[in-house]
Amino acid sequence: MSRRLSVTLLTAPALIVLLGVFVIPMLLMLLLSFQDAQQAFSLENYALFFQDTFYLEILWRTIRVSLWTVLATLLLGYPVAMFMAQATGKMRGIVTMCILAPHLISVVIRNFGWVVVLGEKGWINETLIALGMIETPLRLLYNELGVVIGLTDSFIAYMVLALATSLYSIDPSLNKAASILGASRARTFFSVTLPLSLPGIVAGTTLVFSLSMSAFVTPALMGGTSVKLIPVLAYEQIMSTLNWPLGAALAFLLLGSTIVLVSLYTKLIENKRYKEVFAS
């Protein structure tokens, strides 16, 4: 049996499943997005999106929330990744388990936990009021801040693991050489560690941004009716108003926007100052 035939037979079951549960349904949804109420071919669903500022505003809000989530996970996750890179093997395992353990719990339960923490009667507001720091509860839920907090909690593990993987590959002797040459810790970080960890930063930010753009549960629970994002709007169009063509169009517009933004971002980073880092 030839090698090519063996590879084909081994991959055929997975390809069949992928074709049946992903590719064909996606193609059917794509065709559905080009239908009008009479099931005739039409571009009205896509035209409506670009003509109505309501949908464009929601798209921009989705992008804005995703960018804030990327920034929050990067700032919070980088120190953790650096600690993992400098720790012993046993400590790395402990930290990794601590990072992954919350994901053993359903995202719905974790979001409801944040509702208890961040609500008007949550312990944050109750503590601040008891200390006399505020008089009225802060609005930490059902706004963009609440959604960003929930998304950061959901996706920070992806950022940490991507950064840690990149930091593991940095030769420790480079930092020692920079120190011998008189560089301070800050200079060493910005001149050596940060540039060499750029592939991990790009991988983590791309992954978190893509997941945040398509997130549904967290925006629905922690954003409420006041923070509409494209995934929530697409769900409402399909399940509530039964407008499947418009919902399908919104889903594919979201997919296209994510692909375009991620492609532009990676091309911009890899073609500029740190191009050599990605070539190594």
Secondary structure, 3 states (H helix, E strand, C coil): CCHHHHHHHHHHHHHHHHHHHHHHHHHHHHHHCCECCCCCECCHHHHHHHHCHHHHHHHHHHHHHHHHHHHHHHHHHHHHHHHHHHCCHHHHHHHHHHHHHHHHCCHHHHHHHHHHHHCCCCHHHHHHHHCCCCCCCCCCCCCHHHHHHHHHHHHHHHHHHHHHHHHHCCCHHHHHHHHHCCCCHHHHHHHHHHHHCHHHHHHHHHHHHHHHHHCCHHHHHHHCCCCCCHHHHHHHHHHCCCCHHHHHHHHHHHHHHHHHHHHHHHHHHHCCCCHHHHHC
